[in-house]
Amino acid sequence: MPGPPPEGDPAPADGRVPDVALGDCAGRPFAVYVHVPYCVTRCGYCDFTTYTADELGTAPGASREGWADAAVSEVRLAARVLGSSVPALDSVFFGGGTPTLLPPGDLLRVLDGIASTWGLRPDAEVTVEANPESVQPASLDVLRAGGVTRLSLGMQSAVPHVLAVLDRVHTTGRVQQAVAAARAAGFDNLSLDLIYGTPGESLDDWGRTLDVALDVAPEHISAYALIVEPGTRLAAQIGRGAIAAPDDDLMAAMYQMADERLGADGFSWYEISNWARSPGVRSRHNSLYWQDATWWGIGPGAHSHVGGVRWWNVRHPATWADRLAAGLSPAAARETLDESARRLERIMLGLRTVRGAALDDVRVAVGDEAAQRLADLAAQGLLDAPSMLAGRVVLTLRGRLLADTVTRWLT
């Protein structure tokens, strides 16, 4: 089961945010994240807000059948809170969980509610996450015709024994079938999510996964290092010695292999874990997170950010639905970031991207030691020296491998 929510300050029952935060939205891009918390099984490495049917039982408001009604109610709440402070949407992202466990009509009903409330920019990105086993040609046809522009498939690995450790359930060839169905439905912006560093995964295993991923020719690939989250089944297995912990040196070699192989196939990195064939197919939604934009998170456990005010919803679907049915905000708690905290976040997130962090932000954060620290990191091959002449602090490939260390030195 998911762990307890983070601590924070009390959130107003009506969901309102300070006027100064709403004023901060002017000129900032706006996105909506929609969280679908349902999964067929719980993966051993996952600590997201997700539930299986057995975990939810028959609690009122917890069923899949009622999710869309509750989500539309939260859209109405968001409209009351935000008023006219936000522009038309740049991005809508349905994540999870497994959104495609729901009928496509439920997802589109929520999308229609979002679009009719705020409007979508003509080039807006609308993404749905899916597992290869959870999509069929007919459902993909409906989603594409209904306005979904981008599909993100959770491939994770092409190697059966690696998938078994991750508790994933694809059958051999299913990724290729799902991609073919997506192309037939008209999706021309397709992303694959991969995980590397699973216990027992060799460098050759990872190379095989990259082979399959590149063979289906997606526009975008995300490759994430496995993180062993406390409280997960995987953490318990490692803790009792049933399986080995991920090997940091091997994971570094896997990252370097991915960067080399993807680069040779026409991809360019634009964030530490993300590569795209061109700037136009970068994940706009994730890019907005990294750029301090405005976003509202709909659904159990979803997070939102408006003008330096950040909050998170209650995690259980029944509690979330009950709060909305009573006309209350589902926010569990919130925090307000001052300018210093927002600057540090800009640096931490900016350093993860190919654009880098603003040199001026780093100078303010580090103070008198900034020049020396920057020079030392550049001398160690961790920072791209020419970028600093343009006012940006950008990681080299070696710097990406040691990103956490570099970030600690610059914040």
Backbone hydrogen bonds in HBPLUS format (Angstrom, degrees):
<---DONOR---> <-ACCEPTOR-->    atom                        ^
c    i                          cat <-CA-CA->   ^        H-A-AA   ^      H-
h    n   atom  resd res      DA  || num        DHA   H-A  angle D-A-AA Bond
n    s   type  num  typ     dist DA aas  dist angle  dist       angle   num
A0009-ASP N   A0334-ARG O   2.67 MM 325  5.18 153.2  1.74 164.0 159.5     1
A0334-ARG N   A0009-ASP O   2.87 MM 325  5.18 152.8  1.94 140.9 149.3     2
A0015-GLY N   A0012-PRO O   3.05 MM   3  5.17 158.7  2.09 106.7 113.5     3
A0329-SER N   A0013-ALA O   2.72 MM 316  5.36 167.3  1.74 154.5 156.8     4
A0021-ALA N   A0018-PRO O   3.00 MM   3  5.34 127.9  2.28 104.5 117.6     5
A0022-LEU N   A0018-PRO O   3.17 MM   4  6.63 155.1  2.23 150.1 157.1     6
A0023-GLY N   A0019-ASP O   2.85 MM   4  6.12 154.7  1.91 151.2 158.6     7
A0024-ASP N   A0020-VAL O   3.16 MM   4  6.34 133.9  2.38 132.9 143.7     8
A0024-ASP N   A0021-ALA O   3.12 MM   3  5.07 129.9  2.38  93.8 107.1     9
A0025-CYS N   A0022-LEU O   3.05 MM   3  5.41 155.7  2.11 108.3 115.9    10
A0026-ALA N   A0023-GLY O   3.36 MM   3  5.92 161.2  2.40 112.4 116.9    11
A0028-ARG N   A0025-CYS O   2.96 MM   3  5.36 166.4  1.98 133.1 135.2    12
A0294-THR N   A0029-PRO O   3.12 MM 265  6.25 171.2  2.13 168.5 166.5    13
A0090-ASP N   A0030-PHE O   2.89 MM  60  5.83 172.4  1.89 169.3 170.4    14
A0031-ALA N   A0294-THR O   2.96 MM 263  6.39 145.4  2.09 145.4 156.4    15
A0296-TRP N   A0031-ALA O   3.09 MM 265  6.66 147.4  2.20 147.5 154.0    16
A0032-VAL N   A0091-SER O   3.03 MM  59  6.43 153.4  2.10 146.0 153.9    17
A0093-PHE N   A0032-VAL O   2.99 MM  61  6.48 153.1  2.06 156.2 164.6    18
A0033-TYR N   A0296-TRP O   2.93 MM 263  6.24 161.4  1.97 147.3 153.4    19
A0298-ILE N   A0033-TYR O   2.71 MM 265  6.04 170.1  1.72 165.5 166.4    20
A0034-VAL N   A0093-PHE O   2.79 MM  59  6.02 168.2  1.80 160.3 159.6    21
A0095-GLY N   A0034-VAL O   2.88 MM  61  6.16 154.3  1.95 155.6 164.2    22
A0035-HIS N   A0298-ILE O   2.70 MM 263  6.01 172.3  1.70 165.8 168.0    23
A0036-VAL N   A0095-GLY O   2.84 MM  59  6.08 167.9  1.86 153.2 156.8    24
A0051-TYR N   A0037-PRO O   2.69 MM  14  5.98 145.9  1.81 166.6 175.8    25
A0098-THR N   A0038-TYR O   2.84 MM  60  5.83 141.8  1.99 155.1 160.2    26
A0039-CYS N   A0051-TYR O   2.97 MM  12  5.91 148.1  2.07 149.0 148.3    27
A0046-CYS N   A0043-CYS O   3.17 MM   3  5.48 159.5  2.22 113.2 119.4    28
A0234-LEU N   A0044-GLY O   2.87 MM 190  5.02 160.3  1.91 135.5 128.8    29
A0050-THR N   A0048-PHE O   2.94 MM   2  5.65 117.2  2.34 112.1  95.1    30
A0055-GLU N   A0052-THR O   3.09 MM   3  5.25 121.2  2.45  99.2 113.5    31
A0056-LEU N   A0052-THR O   3.14 MM   4  6.46 152.9  2.22 153.2 160.5    32
A0057-GLY N   A0053-ALA O   2.97 MM   4  6.01 152.0  2.05 150.7 157.8    33
A0062-ALA N   A0059-ALA O   3.00 MM   3  5.47 160.7  2.04 136.4 139.0    34
A0066-GLY N   A0063-SER O   3.33 MM   3  5.75 144.9  2.46 105.6 113.2    35
A0067-TRP N   A0064-ARG O   3.18 MM   3  5.28 156.5  2.23 105.6 112.7    36
A0070-ALA N   A0066-GLY O   3.28 MM   4  6.52 164.9  2.31 154.7 158.7    37
A0071-ALA N   A0067-TRP O   2.89 MM   4  6.12 159.1  1.94 156.3 163.1    38
A0072-VAL N   A0068-ALA O   2.95 MM   4  6.15 160.5  1.99 152.3 156.5    39
A0073-SER N   A0069-ASP O   3.06 MM   4  6.33 147.0  2.17 140.9 150.3    40
A0074-GLU N   A0070-ALA O   3.00 MM   4  6.40 145.5  2.12 146.0 155.2    41
A0074-GLU N   A0071-ALA O   3.08 MM   3  5.11 119.4  2.47  93.5 108.3    42
A0075-VAL N   A0071-ALA O   3.02 MM   4  6.41 143.8  2.15 144.2 154.6    43
A0076-ARG N   A0072-VAL O   3.11 MM   4  6.48 153.4  2.18 146.3 152.2    44
A0077-LEU N   A0073-SER O   3.03 MM   4  6.38 153.0  2.10 144.0 151.5    45
A0078-ALA N   A0074-GLU O   2.89 MM   4  6.10 164.7  1.91 150.3 153.9    46
A0079-ALA N   A0075-VAL O   2.94 MM   4  6.21 152.1  2.02 147.5 155.2    47
A0080-ARG N   A0076-ARG O   3.09 MM   4  6.40 152.0  2.17 146.0 152.7    48
A0080-ARG N   A0077-LEU O   3.09 MM   3  5.20 117.5  2.49  97.5 112.4    49
A0081-VAL N   A0077-LEU O   3.01 MM   4  6.33 157.7  2.06 153.6 160.0    50
A0082-LEU N   A0078-ALA O   2.87 MM   4  5.94 173.0  1.88 158.4 160.2    51
A0083-GLY N   A0079-ALA O   3.00 MM   4  5.64 148.7  2.10 136.7 144.5    52
A0085-SER N   A0082-LEU O   3.03 MM   3  5.74 165.6  2.05 142.8 145.8    53
A0089-LEU N   A0119-GLY O   2.87 MM  30  6.20 163.3  1.90 153.8 148.1    54
A0121-ARG N   A0089-LEU O   2.96 MM  32  5.74 172.5  1.97 152.3 151.4    55
A0125-GLU N   A0090-ASP O   3.02 MM  35  6.39 161.7  2.05 149.7 147.6    56
A0092-VAL N   A0125-GLU O   2.92 MM  33  6.42 150.8  2.01 156.3 164.8    57
A0127-THR N   A0092-VAL O   2.89 MM  35  6.34 155.9  1.95 159.5 163.2    58
A0094-PHE N   A0127-THR O   2.87 MM  33  6.07 170.5  1.88 150.8 153.4    59
A0129-GLU N   A0094-PHE O   2.99 MM  35  6.20 157.3  2.04 166.6 171.7    60
A0101-LEU N   A0098-THR O   2.98 MM   3  5.74 160.9  2.02 128.3 129.3    61
A0102-LEU N   A0099-PRO O   3.06 MM   3  5.94 164.6  2.09 123.3 127.6    62
A0106-ASP N   A0103-PRO O   2.93 MM   3  5.53 140.6  2.08 117.4 127.1    63
A0108-LEU N   A0104-PRO O   2.98 MM   4  6.24 162.8  2.01 154.6 159.6    64
A0109-ARG N   A0105-GLY O   2.92 MM   4  6.01 141.1  2.07 137.2 147.2    65
A0110-VAL N   A0106-ASP O   3.23 MM   4  6.53 156.4  2.29 146.5 151.3    66
A0111-LEU N   A0107-LEU O   2.94 MM   4  6.24 160.0  1.98 147.7 154.1    67
A0112-ASP N   A0108-LEU O   2.79 MM   4  5.92 158.5  1.83 146.0 151.4    68
A0113-GLY N   A0109-ARG O   3.06 MM   4  6.28 151.5  2.15 138.8 146.3    69
A0114-ILE N   A0110-VAL O   2.95 MM   4  6.27 154.6  2.02 152.2 159.0    70
A0115-ALA N   A0111-LEU O   2.85 MM   4  6.07 169.0  1.86 157.2 160.1    71
A0116-SER N   A0112-ASP O   2.89 MM   4  5.95 159.4  1.93 148.0 153.5    72
A0117-THR N   A0113-GLY O   3.15 MM   4  6.11 133.0  2.38 132.5 143.6    73
A0117-THR N   A0114-ILE O   3.19 MM   3  5.20 131.7  2.44  94.9 108.0    74
A0118-TRP N   A0114-ILE O   3.07 MM   4  6.29 169.4  2.09 161.5 161.9    75
A0119-GLY N   A0115-ALA O   2.73 MM   4  4.47 129.9  1.98 118.4 133.5    76
A0124-ALA N   A0121-ARG O   2.93 MM   3  4.95 160.9  1.97 121.3 119.0    77
A0149-THR N   A0126-VAL O   2.86 MM  23  5.16 138.0  2.04 131.2 144.8    78
A0150-ARG N   A0126-VAL O   2.97 MM  24  5.93 146.4  2.09 156.3 148.8    79
A0128-VAL N   A0150-ARG O   3.06 MM  22  6.55 146.7  2.18 151.8 159.6    80
A0152-SER N   A0128-VAL O   3.06 MM  24  6.20 165.8  2.08 145.2 146.0    81
A0130-ALA N   A0152-SER O   2.89 MM  22  6.13 148.1  1.99 160.8 157.9    82
A0154-GLY N   A0130-ALA O   2.84 MM  24  6.21 158.0  1.89 159.2 166.7    83
A0134-SER N   A0131-ASN O   2.88 MM   3  5.23 153.4  1.95 115.1 123.8    84
A0140-LEU N   A0136-GLN O   3.04 MM   4  6.24 163.4  2.07 164.6 169.9    85
A0141-ASP N   A0137-PRO O   2.97 MM   4  6.15 152.2  2.05 147.9 155.4    86
A0142-VAL N   A0138-ALA O   3.14 MM   4  6.45 155.2  2.21 145.9 151.7    87
A0143-LEU N   A0139-SER O   3.01 MM   4  6.27 163.2  2.04 150.3 154.5    88
A0144-ARG N   A0140-LEU O   2.96 MM   4  6.09 170.2  1.97 152.7 155.5    89
A0145-ALA N   A0141-ASP O   3.01 MM   4  6.10 164.9  2.03 147.9 152.6    90
A0146-GLY N   A0142-VAL O   2.92 MM   4  5.97 134.2  2.13 139.8 152.4    91
A0146-GLY N   A0143-LEU O   3.14 MM   3  5.00 126.8  2.43  91.2 105.5    92
A0148-VAL N   A0143-LEU O   3.08 MM   5  5.56 163.0  2.11 154.0 148.8    93
A0147-GLY N   A0144-ARG O   3.26 MM   3  5.52 168.4  2.27 109.3 112.2    94
A0151-LEU N   A0189-ASN O   3.24 MM  38  6.74 154.3  2.31 156.6 163.8    95
A0191-SER N   A0151-LEU O   2.89 MM  40  6.24 164.7  1.92 161.4 164.7    96
A0153-LEU N   A0191-SER O   2.85 MM  38  6.17 160.9  1.88 160.7 154.6    97
A0155-MET N   A0153-LEU O   3.03 MM   2  5.75 127.1  2.32 107.4  92.1    98
A0193-ASP N   A0153-LEU O   2.86 MM  40  6.12 159.9  1.90 161.6 160.8    99
A0157-SER N   A0155-MET O   2.72 MM   2  5.67 141.1  1.87 110.3  97.3   100
A0156-GLN N   A0193-ASP O   2.69 MM  37  5.69 174.8  1.69 155.8 154.1   101
A0195-ILE N   A0156-GLN O   3.06 MM  39  4.86 169.0  2.07 125.1 121.8   102
A0162-VAL N   A0159-VAL O   3.04 MM   3  5.42 128.8  2.31 110.8 124.3   103
A0163-LEU N   A0159-VAL O   3.01 MM   4  6.27 164.2  2.03 161.2 166.4   104
A0164-ALA N   A0160-PRO O   2.92 MM   4  6.13 148.3  2.02 147.4 156.4   105
A0165-VAL N   A0161-HIS O   3.34 MM   4  6.53 150.9  2.43 133.7 139.0   106
A0166-LEU N   A0162-VAL O   3.16 MM   4  6.47 151.9  2.24 146.9 155.0   107
A0167-ASP N   A0163-LEU O   2.94 MM   4  6.01 106.6  2.50 136.2 153.9   108
A0168-ARG N   A0163-LEU O   2.88 MM   5  5.01 165.8  1.90 149.8 149.0   109
A0167-ASP N   A0164-ALA O   3.11 MM   3  4.91 153.3  2.19  96.9 105.1   110
A0174-ARG N   A0171-THR O   2.99 MM   3  5.52 161.1  2.03 139.5 140.3   111
A0177-GLN N   A0173-GLY O   3.12 MM   4  6.39 155.8  2.18 148.3 155.2   112
A0178-ALA N   A0174-ARG O   2.89 MM   4  6.11 160.6  1.92 153.9 158.7   113
A0179-VAL N   A0175-VAL O   2.94 MM   4  6.18 161.6  1.97 155.2 160.0   114
A0180-ALA N   A0176-GLN O   2.98 MM   4  6.16 162.2  2.01 147.1 152.2   115
A0181-ALA N   A0177-GLN O   2.96 MM   4  6.20 156.6  2.02 148.1 154.2   116
A0182-ALA N   A0178-ALA O   2.93 MM   4  6.17 152.0  2.01 145.3 153.2   117
A0183-ARG N   A0179-VAL O   2.90 MM   4  6.19 160.5  1.94 155.8 160.5   118
A0184-ALA N   A0180-ALA O   2.98 MM   4  6.18 157.7  2.03 145.6 151.9   119
A0185-ALA N   A0181-ALA O   2.99 MM   4  6.20 137.7  2.17 139.2 150.3   120
A0185-ALA N   A0182-ALA O   3.18 MM   3  5.07 125.6  2.49  91.2 105.1   121
A0187-PHE N   A0182-ALA O   3.03 MM   5  5.52 162.3  2.06 155.2 149.4   122
A0186-GLY N   A0183-ARG O   3.00 MM   3  5.16 151.1  2.09 103.0 112.2   123
A0219-GLU N   A0190-LEU O   2.97 MM  29  5.46 137.2  2.16 140.2 153.3   124
A0220-HIS N   A0190-LEU O   3.17 MM  30  6.30 143.5  2.31 155.7 153.1   125
A0192-LEU N   A0220-HIS O   3.07 MM  28  6.52 146.7  2.18 140.2 147.1   126
A0222-SER N   A0192-LEU O   2.87 MM  30  6.22 167.4  1.89 162.7 165.7   127
A0194-LEU N   A0222-SER O   2.71 MM  28  5.97 153.3  1.78 154.5 164.1   128
A0224-TYR N   A0194-LEU O   2.89 MM  30  6.20 169.6  1.91 147.0 145.8   129
A0196-TYR N   A0224-TYR O   2.99 MM  28  6.28 156.9  2.04 146.8 151.7   130
A0226-LEU N   A0196-TYR O   2.86 MM  30  5.87 156.4  1.91 173.6 169.2   131
A0201-GLU N   A0198-THR O   2.89 MM   3  5.42 158.5  1.93 148.2 147.8   132
A0206-TRP N   A0202-SER O   3.04 MM   4  6.38 158.5  2.08 148.6 153.7   133
A0207-GLY N   A0203-LEU O   2.93 MM   4  6.20 152.3  2.01 143.5 151.6   134
A0208-ARG N   A0204-ASP O   2.96 MM   4  6.24 148.2  2.06 145.3 153.4   135
A0209-THR N   A0205-ASP O   3.05 MM   4  6.45 153.6  2.13 148.4 155.3   136
A0210-LEU N   A0206-TRP O   2.99 MM   4  6.32 159.3  2.03 151.5 156.8   137
A0211-ASP N   A0207-GLY O   2.91 MM   4  6.15 149.9  2.00 143.7 152.3   138
A0212-VAL N   A0208-ARG O   3.10 MM   4  6.43 161.9  2.13 152.9 155.3   139
A0213-ALA N   A0209-THR O   2.95 MM   4  6.17 165.3  1.98 152.6 157.3   140
A0214-LEU N   A0210-LEU O   2.91 MM   4  6.01 167.1  1.92 153.8 156.7   141
A0215-ASP N   A0211-ASP O   2.92 MM   4  6.00 145.8  2.04 143.5 153.8   142
A0216-VAL N   A0212-VAL O   3.31 MM   4  6.59 140.9  2.47 147.2 153.7   143
A0217-ALA N   A0214-LEU O   3.09 MM   3  5.11 155.1  2.15 103.3 111.1   144
A0277-ARG N   A0219-GLU O   3.04 MM  58  5.57 154.8  2.10 166.1 163.7   145
A0221-ILE N   A0275-TRP O   3.02 MM  54  5.40 167.0  2.04 151.3 154.7   146
A0275-TRP N   A0221-ILE O   2.92 MM  54  5.40 160.3  1.96 161.5 167.9   147
A0223-ALA N   A0273-SER O   2.87 MM  50  5.21 152.3  1.95 140.8 149.8   148
A0232-THR N   A0229-GLU O   3.27 MM   3  5.97 156.4  2.33 141.0 140.8   149
A0236-ALA N   A0232-THR O   3.13 MM   4  6.49 153.7  2.21 146.0 153.0   150
A0237-GLN N   A0233-ARG O   2.96 MM   4  6.26 153.3  2.03 148.3 155.6   151
A0238-ILE N   A0234-LEU O   2.96 MM   4  6.25 160.6  2.00 153.6 158.2   152
A0239-GLY N   A0235-ALA O   2.83 MM   4  5.95 156.1  1.88 145.0 152.8   153
A0240-ARG N   A0236-ALA O   3.09 MM   4  6.30 146.1  2.20 146.2 152.5   154
A0242-ALA N   A0237-GLN O   2.89 MM   5  5.17 139.5  2.05 165.0 160.7   155
A0241-GLY N   A0238-ILE O   3.05 MM   3  5.03 157.5  2.10 103.6 110.4   156
A0251-MET N   A0247-ASP O   2.92 MM   4  6.16 155.2  1.98 153.3 161.2   157
A0252-ALA N   A0248-ASP O   2.96 MM   4  6.22 149.4  2.05 146.6 154.5   158
A0253-ALA N   A0249-ASP O   3.06 MM   4  6.38 155.3  2.12 145.3 151.6   159
A0254-MET N   A0250-LEU O   2.90 MM   4  6.19 149.5  1.99 146.6 155.5   160
A0255-TYR N   A0251-MET O   2.90 MM   4  6.17 154.5  1.97 146.1 152.7   161
A0256-GLN N   A0252-ALA O   3.00 MM   4  6.27 164.8  2.02 150.6 154.3   162
A0257-MET N   A0253-ALA O   2.93 MM   4  6.13 153.0  2.00 143.5 151.3   163
A0258-ALA N   A0254-MET O   2.91 MM   4  6.16 160.0  1.95 149.6 154.7   164
A0259-ASP N   A0255-TYR O   2.92 MM   4  6.21 165.6  1.94 157.8 161.1   165
A0260-GLU N   A0256-GLN O   2.99 MM   4  6.12 160.8  2.03 147.6 152.9   166
A0261-ARG N   A0257-MET O   2.84 MM   4  5.95 172.8  1.85 157.8 160.2   167
A0262-LEU N   A0258-ALA O   2.84 MM   4  5.78 165.0  1.86 151.3 156.4   168
A0263-GLY N   A0259-ASP O   2.99 MM   4  5.88 153.5  2.06 134.2 142.4   169
A0264-ALA N   A0260-GLU O   3.01 MM   4  6.19 154.6  2.07 146.1 152.6   170
A0265-ASP N   A0262-LEU O   3.05 MM   3  5.08 136.1  2.25  96.9 109.7   171
A0267-PHE N   A0262-LEU O   2.92 MM   5  5.20 160.4  1.96 150.0 143.8   172
A0266-GLY N   A0263-GLY O   3.20 MM   3  5.33 165.7  2.23 108.1 110.4   173
A0268-SER N   A0276-ALA O   2.89 MM   8  5.55 153.4  1.96 140.8 146.3   174
A0276-ALA N   A0268-SER O   3.00 MM   8  5.55 157.5  2.05 146.5 147.1   175
A0270-TYR N   A0274-ASN O   3.09 MM   4  6.10 160.4  2.13 152.0 153.6   176
A0354-VAL N   A0270-TYR O   3.01 MM  84  4.71 154.3  2.07 117.3 116.3   177
A0274-ASN N   A0271-GLU O   2.82 MM   3  5.03 172.8  1.82 125.7 128.2   178
A0272-ILE N   A0352-ARG O   2.83 MM  80  5.37 137.5  2.01 146.5 160.2   179
A0281-VAL N   A0278-SER O   3.12 MM   3  5.74 162.4  2.15 119.5 124.3   180
A0282-ARG N   A0279-PRO O   3.27 MM   3  5.41 169.9  2.28 110.6 111.8   181
A0287-SER N   A0283-SER O   3.06 MM   4  6.19 155.8  2.12 144.9 152.5   182
A0288-LEU N   A0284-ARG O   2.96 MM   4  6.22 142.8  2.11 146.9 155.4   183
A0288-LEU N   A0285-HIS O   3.10 MM   3  5.28 127.0  2.39  99.1 112.2   184
A0289-TYR N   A0285-HIS O   3.34 MM   4  6.82 147.8  2.46 144.9 153.0   185
A0289-TYR N   A0286-ASN O   3.08 MM   3  5.17 120.7  2.45  97.0 111.5   186
A0290-TRP N   A0286-ASN O   3.17 MM   4  6.55 156.3  2.22 149.5 155.5   187
A0291-GLN N   A0288-LEU O   3.14 MM   3  5.00 145.1  2.27  95.1 105.5   188
A0293-ALA N   A0288-LEU O   3.22 MM   5  5.31 160.7  2.26 159.9 156.8   189
A0295-TRP N   A0305-HIS O   2.99 MM  10  5.36 162.4  2.02 147.6 153.3   190
A0305-HIS N   A0295-TRP O   2.85 MM  10  5.36 169.5  1.86 154.8 156.6   191
A0302-ALA N   A0299-GLY O   3.21 MM   3  5.46 166.3  2.23 124.6 126.3   192
A0301-GLY N   A0314-VAL O   2.81 MM  13  5.34 143.1  1.94 130.1 129.6   193
A0313-ASN N   A0302-ALA O   2.93 MM  11  5.45 158.7  1.97 148.9 155.3   194
A0304-SER N   A0311-TRP O   2.86 MM   7  5.42 154.4  1.93 155.3 159.1   195
A0311-TRP N   A0304-SER O   3.15 MM   7  5.42 150.8  2.24 130.2 138.5   196
A0306-VAL N   A0309-VAL O   2.87 MM   3  5.24 164.4  1.89 153.3 157.5   197
A0309-VAL N   A0306-VAL O   2.98 MM   3  5.24 160.6  2.01 115.8 121.8   198
A0337-LEU N   A0308-GLY O   2.80 MM  29  5.17 173.1  1.81 160.0 160.2   199
A0310-ARG N   A0335-GLU O   2.84 MM  25  5.38 172.4  1.85 168.2 170.1   200
A0335-GLU N   A0310-ARG O   2.76 MM  25  5.38 154.8  1.82 158.5 167.3   201
A0312-TRP N   A0333-ALA O   3.21 MM  21  6.10 156.0  2.27 163.4 166.4   202
A0332-ALA N   A0312-TRP O   2.71 MM  20  5.90 164.0  1.73 148.0 152.6   203
A0314-VAL N   A0330-PRO O   2.89 MM  16  5.96 153.8  1.95 165.6 165.8   204
A0320-TRP N   A0316-HIS O   2.94 MM   4  6.15 167.6  1.96 163.3 167.5   205
A0321-ALA N   A0317-PRO O   2.92 MM   4  6.03 166.1  1.94 148.1 151.7   206
A0322-ASP N   A0318-ALA O   2.89 MM   4  6.02 157.6  1.94 146.8 153.6   207
A0323-ARG N   A0319-THR O   2.98 MM   4  6.13 160.3  2.02 151.0 155.4   208
A0324-LEU N   A0320-TRP O   3.24 MM   4  6.49 164.4  2.27 148.9 152.7   209
A0325-ALA N   A0321-ALA O   2.90 MM   4  6.09 157.2  1.95 149.6 156.5   210
A0326-ALA N   A0322-ASP O   3.07 MM   4  6.26 137.5  2.26 141.9 152.0   211
A0326-ALA N   A0323-ARG O   3.20 MM   3  5.23 131.2  2.45  94.9 107.6   212
A0328-LEU N   A0323-ARG O   2.87 MM   5  5.11 156.4  1.92 158.0 150.6   213
A0327-GLY N   A0324-LEU O   2.93 MM   3  5.01 160.2  1.97 108.1 113.2   214
A0342-ARG N   A0338-ASP O   2.98 MM   4  6.28 159.3  2.02 155.5 162.1   215
A0343-ARG N   A0339-GLU O   2.89 MM   4  6.04 149.1  1.98 144.4 152.7   216
A0344-LEU N   A0340-SER O   3.05 MM   4  6.35 159.7  2.09 148.8 153.4   217
A0345-GLU N   A0341-ALA O   3.02 MM   4  6.30 155.5  2.08 146.1 152.8   218
A0346-ARG N   A0342-ARG O   2.89 MM   4  6.15 153.1  1.97 144.1 151.8   219
A0347-ILE N   A0343-ARG O   2.98 MM   4  6.31 153.6  2.05 150.1 157.0   220
A0348-MET N   A0344-LEU O   2.93 MM   4  6.18 170.4  1.93 153.8 156.0   221
A0349-LEU N   A0345-GLU O   2.87 MM   4  5.93 170.2  1.88 155.0 158.0   222
A0350-GLY N   A0346-ARG O   2.79 MM   4  5.59 151.0  1.87 136.5 146.4   223
A0351-LEU N   A0347-ILE O   2.91 MM   4  5.94 158.2  1.96 151.1 155.3   224
A0352-ARG N   A0349-LEU O   3.11 MM   3  5.40 142.8  2.25 103.3 113.9   225
A0353-THR N   A0350-GLY O   2.97 MM   3  5.41 162.0  2.00 115.6 121.6   226
A0356-GLY N   A0353-THR O   3.11 MM   3  5.24 132.7  2.35  98.1 110.5   227
A0357-ALA N   A0393-VAL O   3.01 MM  36  5.07 151.0  2.09 139.5 137.2   228
A0393-VAL N   A0357-ALA O   2.77 MM  36  5.07 149.6  1.86 147.5 155.6   229
A0361-ASP N   A0358-ALA O   3.09 MM   3  5.32 121.9  2.45 101.0 114.8   230
A0362-VAL N   A0358-ALA O   3.21 MM   4  6.62 157.5  2.26 152.0 157.8   231
A0359-LEU N   A0391-GLY O   2.94 MM  32  5.07 173.1  1.94 132.8 130.5   232
A0363-ARG N   A0359-LEU O   2.96 MM   4  6.25 158.4  2.01 152.7 158.8   233
A0364-VAL N   A0360-ASP O   3.07 MM   4  6.30 157.5  2.13 147.2 152.3   234
A0365-ALA N   A0361-ASP O   2.97 MM   4  6.16 163.5  2.00 150.8 155.6   235
A0366-VAL N   A0362-VAL O   2.91 MM   4  5.96 166.9  1.93 157.5 160.0   236
A0367-GLY N   A0363-ARG O   2.90 MM   4  5.52 146.9  2.01 135.1 144.8   237
A0370-ALA N   A0367-GLY O   3.04 MM   3  5.61 168.2  2.05 124.0 127.1   238
A0373-ARG N   A0369-GLU O   2.97 MM   4  6.14 168.7  1.99 163.8 167.5   239
A0374-LEU N   A0370-ALA O   2.90 MM   4  6.03 166.7  1.92 159.3 163.0   240
A0375-ALA N   A0371-ALA O   2.99 MM   4  6.13 159.0  2.04 145.2 151.4   241
A0376-ASP N   A0372-GLN O   2.87 MM   4  6.07 158.4  1.92 150.4 156.4   242
A0377-LEU N   A0373-ARG O   2.96 MM   4  6.13 164.7  1.99 152.2 155.8   243
A0378-ALA N   A0374-LEU O   2.95 MM   4  6.10 154.6  2.01 147.0 154.3   244
A0379-ALA N   A0375-ALA O   2.92 MM   4  6.09 153.3  1.99 145.1 152.7   245
A0380-GLN N   A0376-ASP O   3.05 MM   4  6.32 137.7  2.24 141.4 152.4   246
A0382-LEU N   A0377-LEU O   2.95 MM   5  5.37 158.7  2.00 167.5 160.8   247
A0381-GLY N   A0378-ALA O   3.01 MM   3  5.12 158.0  2.06 106.3 111.8   248
A0396-THR N   A0382-LEU O   3.14 MM  14  5.38 161.9  2.17 120.1 122.5   249
A0384-ASP N   A0394-VAL O   2.82 MM  10  5.53 165.1  1.85 162.1 164.8   250
A0387-SER N   A0384-ASP O   3.19 MM   3  5.69 131.2  2.44 110.5 122.2   251
A0388-MET N   A0385-ALA O   3.04 MM   3  5.55 137.8  2.23 113.4 124.0   252
A0389-LEU N   A0386-PRO O   3.09 MM   3  5.41 137.9  2.28 104.0 115.2   253
A0390-ALA N   A0387-SER O   2.94 MM   3  5.21 142.2  2.08 103.2 114.6   254
A0392-ARG N   A0387-SER O   3.11 MM   5  5.38 165.2  2.13 137.9 135.8   255
A0391-GLY N   A0388-MET O   3.05 MM   3  4.89 162.3  2.08 102.2 105.5   256
A0400-ARG N   A0396-THR O   2.84 MM   4  6.19 143.0  1.98 146.6 156.3   257
A0400-ARG N   A0397-LEU O   3.11 MM   3  5.08 121.5  2.47  93.3 107.7   258
A0401-LEU N   A0397-LEU O   3.19 MM   4  6.57 149.3  2.29 146.4 153.9   259
A0402-LEU N   A0398-ARG O   3.24 MM   4  6.55 131.6  2.49 137.2 149.7   260
A0402-LEU N   A0399-GLY O   3.10 MM   3  5.04 133.2  2.33  93.8 106.8   261
A0403-ALA N   A0400-ARG O   3.38 MM   3  4.77 152.9  2.46 106.5 101.3   262
A0406-VAL N   A0402-LEU O   3.07 MM   4  6.38 164.8  2.09 158.8 163.4   263
A0407-THR N   A0403-ALA O   2.89 MM   4  6.03 163.6  1.91 152.7 157.5   264
A0408-ARG N   A0404-ASP O   3.07 MM   4  6.29 156.8  2.13 145.1 150.5   265
A0409-TRP N   A0405-THR O   3.25 MM   4  6.56 147.5  2.36 144.5 152.7   266
A0409-TRP N   A0406-VAL O   3.07 MM   3  5.22 122.8  2.41  98.4 112.9   267
A0410-LEU N   A0406-VAL O   3.19 MM   4  6.45 128.5  2.47 142.4 156.2   268
A0410-LEU N   A0407-THR O   3.05 MM   3  5.14 139.2  2.22 100.1 112.0   269
